[in-house]
Amino acid sequence: MTRYILFFLLFFVAQNSSAQKPKANYPYQLYLPEDYKKHQYPLVIYLHGGSQRGNDLSKLNVYGYPYLISQGRRFPFIIAAPQCPDGKFWSSDNWLDSLYSDLTTKYRIDTNRVYLTGISMGGYGVWQTAVAYPYRFAAIMPLCGGCDDSAMICNIKNVPVWTFHGTADPMVDFGGTVRLVESLKACGGNVKFTRLEGKGHEIQYLFEKPELYEWLLQQKK
């Protein structure tokens, strides 16, 4: 009898486990286009900066795409904005696989048009995540970021990159972006670099420019 009870319990657990949908291990804000219907959409994953870490998604609304959405701006693509926990960085955990599984299971996403962008700590996250998972992205757009894994930068030589950095940035080394761009070019990478002469660290206004996401949407895997 004990054997049958054990078998039933194992069967019950297996059935319930297989029925569970994947869940992102970082919470995230989600934006769906107004005309979200029965066809696939591009996905932009947005990574916030260091001061927005925590467990309150409303903290993301101070700038970037979450801010623009909160102000009523509309976009022709899905936007997912995960929140990094306090005390961690975007390179601390593998947050991407669970987020990607969660989104592609629940929503109609064109997996050939998945893009990654972010600013400051999020800019670092864009570089580092793309280097670790280059096969996920059709293009990336890091703002005032860097990369601790710069020795592996050629992993993304086939991923289109458009990066921005202020020459007078007092918080994140402008020269770090220069070195990443030069390294990518040396291995045949597809990279655009916009040097913002005299600009500092506060370049979040760039997300208001449609030409940034229009460039992203032109890229496909």
N, C-alpha and C positions, 0 to 999 in steps of 0.2 A: 504493500500500500504506500509506504514511504517513497518508493521509487516512482510510482505514478504521480504522487503529489509533486515531487521534485520536477518531473517531466512537465507537468502542467504549468508550474511556476516559471520554468525556463521558457516555455512556449509563449506564455503571457508577456513576459519581459521582451522577448524577441519581437513579438507582434507590435507591441507598443513602441519599441525603439525604432522599428522600420517605418512606423506611421508618423513619427515626429519629423517636422520640417527642420532644416538646418537653421540655426540661429546665430546672428552675428555676435561675436564676443565683445565688441564695443558698441554701445548704443549709437544711433545715428538719426539725424534729421533726413527727411525724404521729401523731395519735390517732384510732382508729376505734372506734365504739361496739361493745360486746360483741355486740349483736344485728345487726351489720352484715350485711344480706342483700341481696336483689335489689330494693331500692327506693331512692329518692333521699333524701339527708340534707342538713340545713342544714350550712353551713360557717362556723366562727368562725376568723378569722385573728388571731393574738395577736402583738403587737409588744413586745419586751422593752425594758428600760432600758439606759442607756449602759454600765453596768459588765458587761453580759453580751455585749458585742461580742467578736468573735474567730473562731476556727475550731474550737471545741470545743462541740458542741451540749449537752454535759452542764452547761455553765455556765448554761443557761437554767433549770435545775431549782431555783434558789434561791427563787423566788416565782412567783406568778401561776399560770396554768393548767398550765404544764409541771411546776411543783412539786406541785400537787394531783394530777396524773396519776401522778407518781412515787411519791406516797403512797397510791395505790390508789383515788383518787376516779374515778368513772365519770360520763360525760355522754351525753346523748341526741343528740349532734351530732358531726361531724368537727371536729377542731382541728388547724390548721397553725400552727406557730411557727417562722418563719424566723429566721436569725441574721445580724445585720448585721456586716460585716467591721470589723476594727480601723481606726480613723481615718476612718470614714464615719458618716453619719447616714442615717435612713430617706429623706431627701430627696436623697441623693447620686446614687442610681441609680434607674432604672425596674426595680425588682425585682418589681413586682406582675404585670406581663403574663406573664412567664415562669412565675411561681409559679401564677398562675391557670390558664394553659394546661396546665401539668404536672398539677395537681390534677384539673381537669375532664376531662382525657383518661384518667387512670388510675382515677378513683374516681367513684362515683355521687353526684353533688352536685346539689342543687336550686339552680340558678343564680338563682332568685328569692329565695333566703334565704341570701345571703352577707353576713357581718357582720365588722366590723373593730373591735378593741379593743386597748388598750395603755396603758402607764403610763410616766410621766416622759419620757425620750427617745422611748419608744414612744407616749406620749400625743401628743407633737408629731407623730410619724409618722402617727397616726390622722387628726388634723386635716389635715395637709398632703397625705396620700395621697388622702383623700376629696375634698378640694378639686380635686385634679388628675384624679381618676377617679370622679366622683360617680355615674356610670351603673353602677358595679360593685356597689354596696352597697345592701342593704335597710335597714341602720341602722348607726350607729357609736357607740362608747362610749369616749371618751378620758378617762383619769385623769391629773390634774395635768400637763397638757400645755399646748401653745400652738400658734401658727401664724404662720410668717413670711410667708405669703401671705394675710393677713387681708383684704386689699383684694378678694380673690376669694371671700370666705366665702359670698356668696350663691349660689355654684355648688352648694352643698349645701342650699339652702332646702327642697328636696323630700325630703331624706334625714333620717329621724328621728334625733335626737341625744339621748343622755343622758350628761352630763358631770359629773365630780366633781373637787373641789379643796378642799384644806384652807386655811382662812383664815390660818393661821400657817405656811404653807409657806416655808422659808427658801431653797429652791433654785430653784423655778419660780414666777414671779410670779402670785399669785392674781388680781391685777387683769387679767392677760392673758386669763384665761378669762372674767372678767366682761365684758370688751370684746367678745370673740367672741360670747358669748351675746346681748348687747345688739344687736350688728350683725345676728345671725341673726334675732332677733325683729323688727327693723326691716324686714327684707325678707320677712317672713312665714314664717320658718323654723319647723320643728317641733322644739323644743328643750326638754329638761328639764335643770335645773341643781341639783345637790345640793351646797350649801355645807356643808362639814364644819367647824363652828365650833371654833376652837382646835386643830385638827389640823394636823400638819406635812406633810412630804413622804412619810412612810412609810404609805401608805394601801393597800398591796397586799393587806391582809386583806379588802378588798371583794370580791376574786375568789372568796372562800369563800362568798359569799352567793348562794343560788340565784335570788333575785329579780332579780339583774342579768342572768343569761343567760336567765331566763324572759321578761323584757321583750324582749330581743333576738329570741327565737324567735317572739314575737307579731307582729313586723314582717315585711312582705313587699313586694317591689317591685310 
